Amino acid sequence: MKSLRLAVIGGGVIGAKHAELISNYRGVDLVGISDIDQSVNSLADQYKVAFYNELEDLLLTQRPDGVIISVPNSQHQTVARICAKHKIHMLIEKPIADSIESADRITEIAESEQVHVLVGHHRRHSSLVKKTKDLIDDNDFGRLIGVSMLWALYKPEDYFEIEWKRKKPGGGPLFINLIHEIDLLRHLCGEIVEVYAKASSETRKFEVEDSMVISVEFASGALGNIFASDSSASPWSYELTTHENKYYYPVDENCYYFLGSKQSLSFPKMELWNYENTESSGWQYPIKKSSNLPDEVDPLVEQLKHFCDVIKGNALPYVSCRDAKKSLAVVLSIIESIEKKLPVTISK
């Protein structure tokens, strides 16, 4: 069978990771890398593929079946328009865009040109996340009452040597990191209808936030909260606890808790708690714990596999433009809540 031809647009940290994944994935050929930064040529040399400063040159010369777009959020719409014009399917890194208007335009462009767009909320492809959704959706779990999330770790000082990571908009953990938590909340617990958030930059004194607390209300009536900080000496985060990304130091801790009327679940240790006898429920009765760990997979590899299926016409995007836009809308509403110091209802 003919190998799929994929190209990477944007050769930063994430783009380089995608290039590595493609080069190691059977049945897929990395055919080129495009970036306005000439120094990214070294990445293309590493994988022995052509480098292009001009995106149009890459698309016309290599004619890829699909592209992975990992440029800054503000450039997503421009790049997507060019790729769609050439009838090329796209995997766009999260968030889909930097504004609702831009997200809508990307959706319109893709639908008009009849190309598929998969948005890179890759954690949805995690076996831990899929198992969590199965358990929460099961009738045995009962009604979801609430969820508590911790995203707390310490970003090293050299992380902030790049100026835009210290500046608004988009440089803080909300847009870079917490978009993952928000997307998982929606995916696992249902649509979010209201948020109330506060943020602080008192630890590092940068323009962007370094800590925040977010309260959320779901359409189901369930409630949730997130405490987030990238300036705390702590391990309680998806990155450190799931062991999915080998870059991060692994710890055997939990970072999320899902609370139901019949069962509750800790994540990622996947410990399910419930009473041994439903007729004898209460704080004076025994409550048991069982482990529900799934087989380990690399979500980024699973996402690439799914993208290939989308290109071949064997699947629809697991995270569509319209779906990803809803996660972006929640993040933008959190920013609005912080600025106004008020609860904000999510626009439908």
C-alpha positions in Angstrom: 0.0 0.0 0.0 1.2 3.5 -0.9 2.6 5.4 2.1 0.9 8.6 3.2 2.9 11.8 2.6 2.9 14.2 5.6 4.6 17.6 6.1 5.1 19.6 9.2 4.5 23.4 9.2 6.3 25.1 12.1 9.5 23.6 13.3 9.4 24.6 17.0 9.4 22.2 19.9 6.0 20.7 19.1 6.7 20.6 15.3 10.0 18.8 16.0 8.1 16.2 18.1 5.7 15.6 15.2 8.5 15.2 12.8 10.1 12.6 15.0 6.8 10.7 15.4 6.1 10.7 11.6 9.7 9.5 10.8 9.2 6.6 13.1 5.7 5.6 12.0 5.3 2.8 9.5 3.3 3.6 6.4 3.9 7.4 6.6 6.6 9.4 4.9 7.8 12.8 6.2 8.2 14.8 2.9 9.1 18.3 4.1 9.2 20.9 6.8 8.2 24.6 6.4 9.1 27.5 8.7 9.8 31.2 8.2 12.8 30.7 10.5 15.7 29.6 8.4 17.4 27.9 11.4 14.7 25.2 11.3 16.6 24.0 8.2 18.7 21.9 10.7 15.5 20.0 11.7 14.9 19.1 8.0 18.5 18.1 7.6 18.1 15.8 10.7 15.3 13.8 8.9 16.8 14.2 5.5 13.8 16.0 4.0 13.4 19.3 2.1 13.1 22.6 4.0 10.9 25.4 2.7 10.7 29.0 3.8 7.6 29.4 1.7 4.6 27.2 2.5 3.2 27.4 -1.0 6.5 26.0 -2.3 6.2 23.0 0.0 2.6 22.3 -1.0 3.3 22.6 -4.7 6.5 20.7 -4.8 5.8 17.8 -2.4 2.0 17.6 -2.6 1.5 16.1 0.8 -1.7 14.1 1.7 -1.8 15.9 5.1 0.0 18.5 7.1 0.5 19.1 10.8 0.3 22.8 11.7 2.3 23.8 14.7 2.8 27.5 14.1 1.7 30.2 16.7 -2.0 30.3 17.3 -2.4 33.7 15.6 -1.2 32.2 12.3 -3.5 29.1 12.3 -6.1 30.8 10.1 -3.7 32.0 7.5 -1.9 28.6 7.2 -5.2 26.7 7.2 -6.5 28.8 4.3 -3.5 28.1 2.2 -3.6 24.3 2.9 -7.3 24.1 2.3 -6.9 25.8 -1.1 -4.6 23.0 -2.0 -7.2 20.4 -0.8 -4.9 19.1 2.0 -6.2 17.6 5.2 -4.9 19.2 8.4 -4.0 18.4 12.0 -3.9 21.8 13.7 -2.3 22.1 17.1 -4.4 23.2 20.0 -5.9 25.7 20.6 -7.6 25.8 17.2 -7.1 29.6 17.1 -6.6 32.7 19.2 -10.2 33.9 18.8 -13.7 32.7 18.2 -13.9 34.6 14.9 -10.7 32.9 13.7 -12.0 29.5 14.8 -15.2 30.1 12.9 -13.3 31.1 9.8 -11.1 28.0 9.9 -14.3 25.9 10.1 -15.8 27.7 7.1 -12.7 27.3 5.0 -12.4 23.6 5.7 -16.1 22.9 5.0 -16.0 25.1 1.8 -12.9 23.2 0.4 -14.1 19.9 1.7 -11.0 19.0 3.7 -10.8 17.5 7.2 -9.3 19.3 10.2 -8.3 17.3 13.3 -7.5 19.6 16.2 -4.6 18.4 18.4 -6.1 17.9 21.8 -4.0 14.8 21.9 -4.9 13.8 25.5 -8.3 12.6 24.3 -6.4 9.7 22.6 -4.9 8.6 25.9 -5.9 5.1 27.1 -6.2 6.6 30.6 -8.7 9.3 29.4 -10.7 6.8 27.4 -10.9 4.5 30.4 -12.0 7.4 32.6 -14.8 8.3 30.2 -16.0 4.7 30.1 -16.1 4.5 33.9 -17.8 7.9 34.4 -20.4 7.2 31.6 -21.3 3.8 33.1 -24.5 3.6 35.1 -22.6 2.1 38.0 -20.9 5.4 38.5 -24.2 7.2 39.2 -24.7 10.9 38.7 -21.5 12.9 38.3 -21.5 15.3 41.3 -18.2 17.1 40.8 -14.6 17.0 39.8 -11.5 18.5 41.3 -8.3 19.1 39.3 -4.8 20.0 40.2 -2.3 21.3 37.7 0.7 22.3 39.8 4.3 22.0 38.9 7.4 24.2 38.5 8.6 25.5 35.2 12.4 26.0 35.2 13.7 29.6 34.9 15.1 29.0 31.4 11.6 28.3 30.2 10.9 32.0 30.4 14.0 33.2 28.5 11.7 33.3 25.5 10.0 36.7 25.9 6.5 35.9 24.6 6.1 33.3 27.4 6.2 36.1 29.9 3.7 38.3 28.0 0.0 38.6 27.4 -1.9 37.4 25.5 -1.2 33.7 25.3 2.1 33.4 27.2 0.7 32.1 30.5 -0.3 28.6 31.6 -4.0 29.2 30.8 -3.5 29.2 27.0 -0.4 27.0 26.9 -1.3 24.3 29.5 -4.8 24.7 31.0 -6.5 24.4 27.6 -5.8 20.7 28.0 -7.6 20.5 31.4 -10.5 22.5 30.0 -10.8 20.3 27.0 -10.7 17.1 29.2 -13.4 18.6 31.5 -15.7 19.1 28.5 -14.9 15.7 27.0 -15.3 13.8 30.3 -17.9 15.7 32.2 -20.1 17.5 29.6 -20.4 21.1 28.5 -19.4 23.9 30.8 -22.0 26.6 31.2 -20.4 29.0 33.6 -16.9 29.9 35.0 -15.5 32.0 37.8 -11.8 32.5 38.0 -9.1 34.5 39.8 -5.4 34.7 38.8 -2.2 35.8 40.4 1.2 36.8 39.2 2.7 37.5 42.6 5.3 34.7 42.6 7.2 35.5 39.4 5.9 39.1 38.9 5.6 38.5 35.2 2.8 40.1 33.1 1.2 36.7 32.7 -0.4 34.7 35.5 1.6 32.0 37.4 -1.3 30.7 39.5 -5.1 30.6 39.2 -8.2 29.0 40.6 -11.2 28.3 38.4 -14.7 27.2 39.4 -16.9 25.6 36.7 -20.5 24.6 36.4 -21.6 22.0 33.9 -24.9 21.7 32.0 -25.7 18.7 34.0 -25.6 20.7 37.3 -22.3 19.1 38.3 -19.6 21.4 39.7 -15.8 21.5 39.4 -12.7 23.3 40.3 -9.1 23.6 39.0 -6.2 25.0 40.9 -3.3 25.7 38.6 0.3 27.0 39.1 3.5 26.7 37.1 5.5 28.2 40.0 4.9 25.6 42.8 7.4 22.9 43.8 4.9 20.1 43.4 4.2 17.0 41.3 0.4 17.1 41.0 -0.1 17.5 37.2 -1.1 15.4 34.2 2.4 15.7 32.8 4.2 14.2 35.8 1.6 11.7 37.0 0.5 10.0 33.8 4.1 9.0 32.7 3.0 9.5 29.0 5.7 12.1 28.2 9.1 10.8 29.1 10.5 14.4 29.2 8.8 14.9 32.6 10.0 13.3 35.9 7.5 10.5 36.7 5.6 10.4 40.0 3.0 7.9 41.3 0.4 10.4 42.4 -3.1 11.5 41.3 -4.0 14.9 39.9 -7.8 14.6 39.2 -10.7 13.3 41.2 -14.2 12.5 39.8 -17.0 12.3 42.3 -20.2 10.3 41.6 -23.3 9.4 43.6 -22.4 5.7 43.5 -18.6 5.6 42.7 -15.7 8.0 42.6 -12.5 7.8 40.6 -8.9 9.1 41.1 -6.8 9.8 38.0 -4.4 8.6 36.7 -4.0 5.8 39.2 -7.5 4.8 38.2 -8.6 3.9 41.7 -12.4 3.3 41.7 -14.1 3.7 45.1 -17.5 2.4 46.0 -19.4 0.8 48.9 -19.4 -2.9 49.2 -23.1 -3.0 49.8 -25.3 -0.3 48.3 -27.9 -0.8 51.0 -25.2 0.0 53.6 -23.8 3.2 52.3 -22.4 6.0 54.6 -19.4 7.1 56.4 -19.6 4.4 59.0 -19.6 1.6 56.4 -16.7 0.0 54.5 -15.7 1.6 51.2 -13.5 -0.4 48.9 -11.0 0.5 46.2 -10.3 -1.3 43.0 -7.7 -0.6 40.3 -8.7 -0.1 36.6 -5.5 0.7 34.8 -5.6 0.3 31.0 -2.8 -0.7 28.8 -0.3 2.1 28.3 -0.2 4.0 24.9 1.4 7.1 23.6 -1.4 9.6 22.9 0.6 11.4 20.3 1.2 8.2 18.4 -2.5 7.3 18.7 -3.4 10.8 17.4 -1.1 10.3 14.4 -2.7 7.0 13.7 -6.1 8.6 13.8 -5.1 11.4 11.6 -3.9 8.9 9.0 -7.4 7.2 9.2 -9.0 10.6 8.7 -6.9 11.3 5.6 -7.8 7.8 4.2 -11.5 8.5 4.7 -11.8 5.7 7.3 -12.7 8.0 10.2 -14.1 11.5 11.0 -11.9 13.8 13.2 -12.2 12.8 16.8 -11.8 16.5 17.7 -13.4 18.6 15.1 -13.2 22.4 14.6 -16.6 23.0 16.2 -15.7 20.8 19.2 -12.3 22.5 19.7 -14.0 25.9 19.4 -16.0 25.2 22.5 -12.9 24.5 24.5 -11.4 27.8 23.2 -14.6 29.6 24.2 -14.3 28.4 27.8 -10.7 29.6 28.0 -11.6 33.0 26.7 -14.5 33.2 29.2 -12.0 32.4 32.0 -9.9 35.3 30.9 -13.0 37.5 30.8 -13.9 36.4 34.3 -10.4 37.2 35.6 -10.6 40.6 34.1 -14.1 41.5 35.2 -13.8 39.7 38.6 -17.2 38.2 37.9 -18.8 34.8 36.9 -19.1 34.5 33.1 -21.8 32.4 31.3 -20.4 30.5 28.3 -21.8 31.7 25.0 -23.5 29.0 23.0 
